[in-house]
Amino acid sequence: MPRLHRQLGRLDWFVLAGLIGAAVFLLYRMFFNLNYNWNWGIIPTYLVRYDDEGQRWVANALLEGLVTTIRLSVWGMLLALVLGVVLGVMRVAARLAPRLISRIYVEFIRNTPALVLVFLFYYFVNDRLLAHFEVDALIRHSPPAVRRVLALAAGDLTLISPFISGAMTIGLFQAAYIAEIVRAGIQSIPAGQWEASRALGLPRFLVLRLVILPQAIRVMLPPLAGEFVNTIKYSSIASIISIQELTFQGMQVMASTQATIEVWITITAMYLVLCLGLSLAVHRLEQKYRQTLH
């Protein structure tokens, strides 16, 4: 492994100075040399507002959109993780049929535009599955305690069907990429581990659960962290199916205030904080996992 230099050389300082200069130039062009009337004062009013009825401060459009984005990403990622692990294990199955099914699904998702898949999955899930099971009616007639839990997990219950459709769409889309991560992680384990486990008389399922997957997690964690972050970013595409996540709320605020640049800078900062925080958390988890292995 090549030795890493801990000090900046002359070329490093030159490149760093060039990048800082370019950033300063862009900021100057944006804030001082642009024919644009800045109005940052309206941004806080769309983050929080005072509720006269409840006599308290509550989240407004942008913060509500951020919370919806988090909910959408969490449920989408949970579905993607479960389905992705199943598909990934199927990709390395001994029988041809599960390998073929998983391969067809992965190749279909990876070679189809995301926008097309969003519409395809959304209208299939919303118009066929949810309408068939009458989800809205079931929620309306559910006990108050159940509705409170659902409201905490999914937000506004009058919009529960679009929310479920969006979460399932994101989960089905991301599952294909997680399946490839799981497949690569399993195949990275030396064949001797399989042979030694089978020599002990363990069936294939126990070999995977007790021997292969615990070792493969170390390989899978970094790319999985990237997919967690991608799930948050991909959730913005749900704005085209009128799910009131952060990007959708940003477009609504922009349309009503005409504060285009301020709104999108704010939304960019909110996505950046969310994604960066998640990346750091997964990095800490990866370090702890490595320490437990050693």
Secondary structure, 3 states (H helix, E strand, C coil): CCCCCCCCCHHHHHHHHHHHHHHHHHHHHHHCCCCCCCCHHHHHHHHEEEECCCCEEEECHHHHHHHHHHHHHHHHHHHHHHHHHHHHHHHCCCCHHHHHHHHHHHHHHHCCCHHHHHHHHHHHHHHHHHHHHCHHHHHHCCCHHHHHHHHHHHCCHHHHHHHHHHHHHHHHHHHHHHHHHHHHHHHCCCHHHHHHHHHCCCCHHHHHHHHHHHHHHHHHHHHHHHHHHHHHHHHHHHHHHCCCCHHHHHHHHHHHHCCHHHHHHHHHHHHHHHHHHHHHHHHHHHHHHHHHHC
